[in-house]
Amino acid sequence: MCEYCEGQKKFCADGKGDGIMTMANMLDCLFGGSDGGEVARIERGMLWVDNSSGEYAELGFKINFCPMCGARMEE
C-alpha cells in the first residue's frame, strides 16, 4: 500500500481548464492560501473527487485497486 491508498496523501490536478474559478480559489490566489490543486482522495475503497474547492458535493467512485500502486482495496 502507498500513501495515496492509505489516505495520507491527496491527488493533485495537473492542469485547470478555462472555467470560472471558485471563490475559495480566488481568495487563495489573493491571500496566498493553499494552491487549490488537491482534488481527489481515497477513503475506504472510494476515490472521492472535488473540483469545486468544497463549494459543492464530492463525487465518489468505488475502486478495487489503488490507481497509484495497484494495491487491492480492502472491503
VENZIMO-V253687 format. One record per residue. N is the residue number from 1. RES is the residue in one small letter. PSI is psi as a letter, one per 20 degrees, with the letter a starting at -180 (NA if undefined). D_FIRST is the distance of its C-alpha to the first C-alpha in Angstrom with 2 decimals. Layout:
n & res & psi & d_first
N & RES & PSI & D_FIRST
N & RES & PSI & D_FIRST
//
This chain:
n & res & psi & d_first
1 & m & q & 0.00
2 & c & r & 3.80
3 & e & i & 7.06
4 & y & g & 8.09
5 & c & i & 6.31
6 & e & i & 6.73
7 & g & j & 10.22
8 & q & i & 11.10
9 & k & q & 12.14
10 & k & q & 14.32
11 & f & p & 15.33
12 & c & q & 18.74
13 & a & q & 21.58
14 & d & h & 23.00
15 & g & r & 26.45
16 & k & q & 28.64
17 & g & a & 31.41
18 & d & j & 35.05
19 & g & r & 34.92
20 & i & p & 36.15
21 & m & q & 33.99
22 & t & r & 33.31
23 & m & g & 35.23
24 & a & g & 32.16
25 & n & g & 31.52
26 & m & g & 35.22
27 & l & h & 35.33
28 & d & h & 32.31
29 & c & g & 34.20
30 & l & g & 37.40
31 & f & j & 36.18
32 & g & k & 33.14
33 & g & b & 30.40
34 & s & r & 26.81
35 & d & i & 26.52
36 & g & j & 25.67
37 & g & i & 23.10
38 & e & o & 20.13
39 & v & i & 20.45
40 & a & q & 17.27
41 & r & q & 14.34
42 & i & p & 11.91
43 & e & p & 13.04
44 & r & l & 13.12
45 & g & j & 12.41
46 & m & p & 14.87
47 & l & o & 15.01
48 & w & p & 17.82
49 & v & p & 20.17
50 & d & o & 23.10
51 & n & k & 25.37
52 & s & j & 28.24
53 & s & k & 27.30
54 & g & j & 27.28
55 & e & h & 30.78
56 & y & r & 29.91
57 & a & q & 27.50
58 & e & q & 23.90
59 & l & p & 23.16
60 & g & q & 20.24
61 & f & p & 18.86
62 & k & p & 17.10
63 & i & q & 14.24
64 & n & h & 12.88
65 & f & q & 10.06
66 & c & p & 8.15
67 & p & i & 10.94
68 & m & g & 9.29
69 & c & i & 6.73
70 & g & j & 8.05
71 & a & q & 5.60
72 & r & p & 8.36
73 & m & p & 9.02
74 & e & q & 10.66
75 & e & NA & 14.40
//
